């Protein structure tokens, strides 16, 4: 046995030993990188509702989740309270506290009452019965990738408004919630007047830049919680939540005025553009007509009316005349 143990190593044994040491070194290096890159960024992934798939990055100072009010992130589901729950960070851990919500806050089925509940990686969070979220601890690059994937799927690449797919999903969910909760809901469809002339004269790059600026004007004119999407080539749609017909008309008119007053610089020229708009309202529909398709059809009819009557105006379905804001 001693003779065998003192024999010189073979070439294969030397090579194998070097490979083993190199592999061990690489594994140790990867473990060191993994240790140094702490994945402690809390993200919440929406699993239900109109925001399904959206990623919420929770800042270290925490945030408030709810359907309105002073909420930092809007969860637009009818049984979520206006200020439903607060997430706070204490040391290396995150906790959620219910803010006296109507329908409760639950972590893995356990209801948050007097004491806050800790959010562990992989937990399931329920706000009320309908809003479901997944809890994930991610590194910054992982959280950014999740947000980018959602943005690519749901946002228009040119204007950063929501895309048509996102609009269709949201519109269906909003109409259903308005029907169940007897809430007001408005829809506005905008069309850029004479947009083809701009493309024909200055080219499609100028047209693209004009669409980006129009989207920016619209976004600045909307209320918190309104949903802006690019509906078609030069068409935009806005879902106006909790809005009566008069309130939806005011939003539409404010957007129209903002675009008409904006000066678009094309080449060395200043160009004016305008919008025509059509508005429909959920509360004006008869019981048998309650659907997203019907709201879209009526808003389209009103839009065509604006076009027929001279453009750069807001119309509604039926005979109601739209007010003009100064």
N, C-alpha and C positions, 0 to 999 in steps of 0.2 A: 504493500500500500504506500509505503514511504517512497519507493522508487517511482510509482505512478504519479504521486503528488509533486515530485521534484522535476518531472519531465518538462522540457521547454514547451510553451504554448504553441499550438499550430497556427497557421496563417488565418484559418477560418475563425478560430477562437479569438484572435486579436481583433479581426474585423467586427465580429459580433459584439465584443466588449465595447469597441468604440461607438458602434451604432446605438447600443444601449445607453451609454453615457450621454450621447448627443440627444437621443429621444428624451431622456430624463431632464436634460437641461432645457429643451424646448417646452416640455410640459410645465416645468417650474416657472419659465418666463411667462407662459400664458396665464398661469395661476396668479403671478404677481400683477399682471395687467388687470386681470379680473378683480383682484383685491383692491387695486388702486382706483378702478373705475366703479364707483359705488352707484348702483341702480336704485336710488332712493327718491326718484321723481314720481309722485303720485299722479296717475292718470285714471280718469273715469271714462269708460266706453259705454255710450248709450246703446242699449240692447232693444229698445222699443220706442214707439212714438214717432212723431215727425222728425226728430233729430237722430233717428236710428243710424248707428255707425259713427256718429261724431265723437271726437276725442276731447275730453276736458282736461287740460293740464292744471293741476291744483298748485297755486303758488305757495311759498313757505308761510306767507301771512294768512293763508286760508281763504275761503270764499263762502258765499251764501248761495244755495240752490233754491229755486222757486219759480213760480209762474209769472212773476211781475214784481212790483214794488221796488225794493232796494236790492233785489237779487243780482249777484254778479254773473250768474249764468242762468239763462231762461230755459226751463223745461216746460214746454208748451203742451201739457197734458191736463185735462180738465180737473182731475181729482188731486192735483198737486197744488198746495197752498201758495199764496203770493210770495211769502217768505217761509219756506218749508223746513230747511235744515241748514246747519252751519258746520263746515269742516275746518278744524284747526290743527296745527302742528305743535306738538309738545316734544321737544328733544328730537329723537329719530322716528317718532311715531305720529300717525294721524288719527284723529278721533272725529266722530260725527255726533252732533247734538240736534235733537228735534226742537224746532222753534214753535211749539204748541200748534202743530199742524192739525188739520181736520182729520186726515186719514192715516197719519202715522208714518214713522221712518223705521225701516227694518234692515238689519244686517244678518244675512244667513237665517232669516226667519225670526230673529230675536228683535223685539221692539225696543227702540231707544226711548227711555222714559226720563227719570230724573238724572241718571248718570250717563255720560257720553259713552259710546261704543267705539272700540278700536277697529280700524280698518286694516285688515290683513290682506296680503297679496292673494288674489284669487277669490276674494269674498264677493258675494252678490248683494247688491244694495237695492232696496225697494223704497220708493217714495210713493205712498199710497198703494193702490192696487195695480196701477197701469205702468208707471215709470220704473223700468228696470235698468240697472247699470252694473257693469263689471269693474272690479277694483284691480288695478295693475300697478306694480312698481316697476318703473322703466328707467333706463339711462336716458340722458338728454337726446342722444341720436336716435334711440328707439322711439321715444315720444314724438320727435320731429317726423320720423318716417311714418308713424301712424297718422299724424295730422295730414301729411302730404298725400297719403293714399286716400283719405277721406275727401280731401280737397279735389283731387284728380277725378274722383268718381262723381262728385256732387256740384262742382263749381265750373262755370264757364271760363275757359282759359284766357279769353281776351279781356273780359270786363270784370272778372272775379265775382260777378253776381252768381246766384245759384243757376244751375242749368235746367233744361226742360225736364229731365228725369226727376230731379229733386222737386221741381214744381209739381209734377203730377202726383208724386208720393205725398207731398205736403198738403196739396189741395184736397185730396181725398180724405186725409186724416182730419183736416180742419173742418170740413163740412160735416163729417161724422160727429166730431166733438160738439160743433155748434148745434146739431140736431139733438144730441142726447142731453146737453146741458142748457138748451134753449138760449144760446148766446148769439150775439150779433156777429156778423162776418161780412166783410166787403171784399170785392175783387176789382182791380183796375188793370186794364190792358192799354198800354201806350204804343203808339207807332210814330216813328220819326218821319216828319213830313218831307216829301221830295228828296228822300235820301239817295235815290238812284242818280239824281242830277249831280250830287256831290261826288259820288263814285266815278261817274262818267267824266267829270271835268278834272278832278284832282287825283283820281286813282284810288285803289282799294286801301292802300296804306293810310291815306288821309281819312278814308271812311272808318277804318279800324280805330284810329286815334280819336275820332269824333265819338264813336260808340263808347270808348273808355271814359271820355269826359262826361258824356251823358249819364252813364252809370254812376259816376261820382256825384253829379248834381242830384240825381234821384236819391242816392243813399243819404246825402246830407239833408234831404227834405223830408225823410220818412220819420215816423215815430219809432221809439224803441219797441222791438218785437215785431214790426212789420217785415214781411218776407219779400225780398226783391229777387227776381229771376230774369234771365234773358230767355224770352219766350220763343223767339224766332230770329231771323236775320237782323232786322232793325226794330223788332218788337220786344218790349219788356212787360212783365206782369208783376203786380204787387198784391199780395194777400194782406188785407188790412184786418187784423184781429180785433175782436171786441169793438167793432165800429158799426154805428148806424149808417144809413145811407148818407145823411148830412155830413157825418164825420169822414166817410170815405171820399165824398166829393171834395171836402176841404183838403184832404191829403193830395188828391189828384190835381186840384187847382194849384196847390203850392208847388208841386213838382213841375207842372206846366210852366208856371211863371219863372221858376229857377232856370229852366233850360232856355226859355225865350230871352232871358236877360244875360245869359252867359255868352261870352264872345269866344268863338272858336278860331284859332289862328291856323290857317292853311297856307303853307308856303309863306308868301309875304302879304297875304290878304287876311282880313278879319271877316269871318262869315257868321251869319246868324242862322240858327236852326230852331225849329219848333216841334212840338208834340201834339198829336191828337190823342184823345183818351176816351175810353168807354168804361162805365162803372156799373156793376150789378151788386145787389145786396141780398144776403141770405134771408133776412126777415121779410123781404117782399115776395118771396116765392110761395106759391100755393103748396099745400101739403104733398100733393102728388108730384111736384116738380123739384123736390129737395135732392139735388145731386150736384157734384162738381161739374159735370158735363153741362147741366142747365145753366149754372152760374157763368161758365165760360161762354156759352152760346149767347146769353143775354149781354154780357160785356162786349162781345164781338159785334153784336148788332148795334150797340151804342157807339162803338168805335167807328163803324162804317157811317153812322149818322153824323159824327163829327167831321169825317172826311167830306161827306156830301155837302155839309153846310159851311164849308170854307176852311177847314183845318184850323190848327192852333186853338183848340177848344176842348172842353170836357162835356160829354153827354152821358145820359143815363138811359136805361131801357124804359120803354113806355113813353108817356107824354111829359114826364117830369122835366122841368128845365133846370139845368145845372146853374148854381150861383156863380157869379164872377167875383173873385177877390181883388181888392185894390192892391 
